[in-house]
Every structure is written in C-alpha cells, then in structure tokens.
C-alpha cells in the first residue's frame, strides 16, 4: 500500500438555522474547490447574537483532504 498524506484546513461555516447547517455549508463550499475530502472534525461551535437574539450559528471545522501539491 502506498503512503498518503493529508492536508488539514480550518474553516468556519455559518447558518441562520443551526450548527449542523453551518457545518454542511462549510464542507459543501470546500468541496467546490478541494478534491478527495476525507474527514471533518467539529472543533468549536458558537452563536452570533444581535439584540439579545440568535442571528447566526457558527461551526469551526478541521477538514482533511488528500495532499497532492508541493506547498
């Protein structure tokens, strides 16, 4: 079996509805430009409040994908 290397990036997704939708938004957007996505780990969740009410859910993810570059 050949060795593989994976790169990890940190992303923050947002949603006005839920943390799950915020995570999904981040992964789907990353999938538009990154290939071979492997694992997403939720590292933090928070909310944005305006006027004492929740206005957005934010989910911070570490996302790994197969590394193919020289950087």
N, C-alpha and C positions, 0 to 999 in steps of 0.2 A: 504494500500500500504506500502510495506517495504521500509525502508530508504536505500539509496545507497550512496556510497562515491566514488568520482572520483579523481584520481591522475593526476597531470599535470606535463609534462616534457617539456623541451625546446630543440628543435632540429634545426639544420641548414642543409638545403639541398642545393646542388649546381647543376648547369647545364651550359653547354656552349651555350644553346639556349635561355632560358627565365626564368623569375621568377616563372611562373606557373609550368614549368617542374621541377624546383628546389624544389618547394613545394610538388609536386607529388612524387618526388624521396624520400623525407624525410618521407612522410606519408606511402608510399608503403614499404620502408625498415622497419619502425617501426612496420608495420602490420605483418612482418615476425616473430616477437618475442613477440608482445603485443597483447592481446585479447581484444575484445569489445571496439575498438576505438570509440570515440564519437564526439569530436569537435576539429578542428584545427583552431587556430587563428593566422593570419599573424601579427607579431609584428614589423618586420623590413625587409627591402629589401636593398641590396647593390650590387655593382659590383666590380669585381677584374679587374684591368687594367694592361696590360703589353705593353710597347712600345707605350703608348697613345691609345691603342685599348682595347675594352672589351674582356676579356678572359673567364670570368665566371660571372654568375648571382648567387647570394646567397639569400635565403629566410629563415628568422628565424621564427619558429613556436612555439606556445604553443599548445601541443597536450594532450587531456584528454582521459583517459580510465578508465574503472571500476576497482576500487581498491579491490583486493582480499587478499593481503598479510598482514603480521604483522609488516612490516617496516614502 
